[in-house]
């Protein structure tokens, strides 16, 4: 017996979630226009909008049951298309245009970002069944914010970008905060505090105390550190299971 058809309100909610996801695309376009004008604060605000949307749309989609409510529309494909644009293409343009890396490396590094991310998004294991990302998950929007705000030497910035380009191809597993099982509540709460802090810094980009900027790196460091710990733990368990067979 087929499942009963969804009511009009639930279908409207489903399309609303898809529209929310899709809204990141014009936001990304507005970020591109801001980058073209050399307006970093506005570009970052639009990138922040896309990050917030990406943080909540999956949870909303699961709550509404969009796959059941609108089975003819692939929200996962929409999400991947929008994410590739806002997480890779827009930050790559920022790298190429905003003088955060040596001029001679800007376009090659930006090209490396979009090529590596194209590979990362297209892997069959880009998101694992147990809810991890495989390889550096293309958080280029967060990276370019810190490279711009911290004002480290351009050569160091270039080295960090190159390291993370390589990291896309390294099959390390990175946590998916909204769907993880270990420390999920703490990680989400920490992420919300970090997000509020970043929004404050964006609103005061030229006047943010450096101590606050550096302190805000605690969450990215926690994210990478916890990912490494869980990756090593799961790898050890897999080896133990294989040895016991």
Secondary structure as the mmCIF struct_conf table of DSSP 4:
data_model
#
loop_
_struct_conf.conf_type_id
_struct_conf.id
_struct_conf.beg_label_comp_id
_struct_conf.beg_label_asym_id
_struct_conf.beg_label_seq_id
_struct_conf.end_label_comp_id
_struct_conf.end_label_asym_id
_struct_conf.end_label_seq_id
HELX_LH_PP_P HELX_LH_PP_P1 UNK A 2 UNK A 7
HELX_RH_AL_P HELX_RH_AL_P1 UNK A 8 UNK A 36
TURN_TY1_P TURN_TY1_P1 UNK A 37 UNK A 38
HELX_RH_AL_P HELX_RH_AL_P2 UNK A 40 UNK A 64
TURN_TY1_P TURN_TY1_P2 UNK A 65 UNK A 65
HELX_RH_AL_P HELX_RH_AL_P3 UNK A 66 UNK A 69
BEND BEND1 UNK A 70 UNK A 70
TURN_TY1_P TURN_TY1_P3 UNK A 71 UNK A 72
BEND BEND2 UNK A 73 UNK A 73
HELX_RH_AL_P HELX_RH_AL_P4 UNK A 75 UNK A 84
HELX_RH_PI_P HELX_RH_PI_P1 UNK A 85 UNK A 89
HELX_RH_AL_P HELX_RH_AL_P5 UNK A 90 UNK A 97
BEND BEND3 UNK A 98 UNK A 98
BEND BEND4 UNK A 100 UNK A 101
HELX_RH_AL_P HELX_RH_AL_P6 UNK A 103 UNK A 122
TURN_TY1_P TURN_TY1_P4 UNK A 124 UNK A 125
BEND BEND5 UNK A 126 UNK A 126
STRN STRN1 UNK A 127 UNK A 127
TURN_TY1_P TURN_TY1_P5 UNK A 129 UNK A 130
BEND BEND6 UNK A 131 UNK A 131
STRN STRN2 UNK A 132 UNK A 134
BEND BEND7 UNK A 135 UNK A 135
HELX_RH_AL_P HELX_RH_AL_P7 UNK A 140 UNK A 150
TURN_TY1_P TURN_TY1_P6 UNK A 151 UNK A 151
HELX_RH_AL_P HELX_RH_AL_P8 UNK A 154 UNK A 169
BEND BEND8 UNK A 170 UNK A 170
STRN STRN3 UNK A 173 UNK A 175
HELX_RH_3T_P HELX_RH_3T_P1 UNK A 177 UNK A 179
BEND BEND9 UNK A 181 UNK A 183
HELX_RH_AL_P HELX_RH_AL_P9 UNK A 184 UNK A 203
TURN_TY1_P TURN_TY1_P7 UNK A 204 UNK A 207
HELX_RH_AL_P HELX_RH_AL_P10 UNK A 210 UNK A 215
TURN_TY1_P TURN_TY1_P8 UNK A 216 UNK A 216
HELX_RH_AL_P HELX_RH_AL_P11 UNK A 217 UNK A 244
#
